[in-house]
Amino acid sequence: MRLSIFGSGYVGLVTGACLADVGNDVLCIDIDGARIARLQAGEVPIHEPGLEAIISRNARAGRLRFSSSASDGVAHGQAIMIAVGTPPEEDGSADLSHVLAVARSVGEHLQGYRVIIDKSTVPVGTADRVQRAIRDELLKRGVDIEFEVVSNPEFLKEGAAIADFMKPDRVVVGTDSARALDLMRQLYEPFTRNRERLVVMDVRSAELTKYAANAMLATKISFMNELAGIAERVGADIEKVRLGIGSDSRIGFSFIYPGAGYGGSCFPKDVRALRHAAERAGARTSLLSAVEAVNSAQKIILFERIKDFFGEGLAGSNIALWGLAFKPNTDDMREASSRVLMDALWQAGAHVRAYDPVSMNEARALYPREIASGKLVLVENAMKALQGASALTVITEWQEFRSPDFDAIKNALAIPVIFDGRNVYDPALMRRLGIRYFGIGRGESVRSDFSAELG
Ligand SMILES: NC(=O)c1ccc[n+]([C@@H]2O[C@H](COP(=O)([O-])OP(=O)(O)OC[C@H]3O[C@@H](n4cnc5c(N)ncnc54)[C@H](O)[C@@H]3O)[C@@H](O)[C@H]2O)c1
């Protein structure tokens, strides 16, 4: 099939690469000319494990090409996918300007029947708006060309996006057109060979399904974080509780890790956008509001612990930070907990020495002023972050942080103390090693008298 994909970000590139890999002829479009130039030169602008190899083998085979021409995109694909960003507006609603801009381009250049597939995460009713935007442009041109708009939300996870796309749990397709459904079945057939994975429904239900999935996962995380706060105050260990409830098949182990809050490009904005849309529709949103409130509080919890521990001594001190990405195996720092922590530390007069295996370029682009002023020092390995630091903070659970040289950590830090935002380390081991340890929900909260020990 000839396919065009508008938006060459995390979703668009993975989708394009995977669809080319099964034999389709794919053209990826982006308005960011520099991004397209890098892709055309064989560079992959994002970090996603396995993506580079798939892109390069399909580009070599001529099945995957990149362009910044919208008209070429509309002309090329029998199906046109919209995979552009839907960032949050000030009020929390989803910004649909990029999606609607693609729709208008489609209307401007459409010459024959096309299926327009909406992969971006969009509020219920967006497919109707896309349809209207295309139709308006056709009207302006004085032409009547048949097209259909299908909702096909994407559920891939950054860090495991290739496997998620190649072996999806399900493929949600929202359409009431048999012709469009035929095309969707053909498109996904290579990924659904061992069993039927298409879940077909009306467009509005498909649009809501994506928000429902992310809101459910965010709810699980906030639930565990609220429970972590209870565990701390009653002297229980949330990690034991996690094992105790996760083994219940009705609950399961996924997304019940307590920690320093969820971030990323999806959960925060999608929960907010769903709440906003629900409120506009007059529906109750007490649970969604609570999920957000718990998460906002959780993102600052590590800072509060550090502040309690150091008291006035925090100003002027260096804090080592392991991890910048919102989760391991990605360079994405959108709404990452590391950013909330760093902002709070800077506000309190502390400096940050940070290391992340893949997000350093991202951090350089986001914090040029903080780097220039010395508030943020980016170092090339984990141990270097500890030089001259008063404490170690872990905020992204990268594999390489799991079993560090604790003696070296102890020797490098002014006070051997670890603030563990992802419960990576064992509190009993830390006690044996003589390292002060603060995790999330593990029975020991900072008491103000600790700061007295600092003299
Ligand atoms: N990142 C994820 O893990 C994930 C997972 C599932 C769904 N989603 C959803 O998919 C959508 C895309 O997310 P992303 O993370 O890939 O975004 P992204 O920001 O990484 O990429 C979006 C790309 O679209 C481009 N773009 C903007 N307007 C354009 C236009 N008019 N024509 C062509 N290109 C244009 C931008 O330049 C950018 O490169 C969002 O709605 C998101 O919520 C994301």
The ligand as an ORCA input file, in Angstrom:
! r2SCAN-3c Opt
* xyz 0 1
  N       4.642      9.760     22.200
  C       3.868      8.746     22.551
  O       4.277      7.870     23.306
  C       2.463      8.634     22.041
  C       1.778      7.423     22.154
  C       0.480      7.330     21.664
  C      -0.130      8.448     21.090
  N       0.547      9.620     21.026
  C      -0.128     10.765     20.386
  O       0.344     10.851     19.047
  C       0.442     12.217     18.639
  C       1.876     12.519     18.210
  O       2.713     12.376     19.348
  P       4.310     12.390     19.237
  O       4.832     12.087     20.582
  O       4.725     11.553     18.075
  O       4.545     13.933     18.886
  P       5.919     14.650     18.499
  O       5.831     15.998     19.073
  O       7.076     13.767     18.798
  O       5.831     14.756     16.910
  C       4.883     15.513     16.222
  C       5.496     15.961     14.886
  O       4.450     16.538     14.085
  C       5.042     17.571     13.329
  N       3.988     18.440     12.784
  C       3.279     19.406     13.411
  N       2.406     19.975     12.565
  C       2.558     19.355     11.367
  C       1.940     19.502     10.093
  N       0.973     20.386      9.872
  N       2.355     18.688      9.097
  C       3.332     17.778      9.291
  N       3.946     17.603     10.481
  C       3.571     18.385     11.505
  C       5.985     18.243     14.294
  O       6.958     19.026     13.628
  C       6.587     17.022     15.028
  O       7.774     16.560     14.406
  C      -0.056     13.037     19.830
  O      -1.424     13.292     19.674
  C       0.176     12.102     20.999
  O      -0.698     12.372     22.061
  C       1.834      9.746     21.454
*
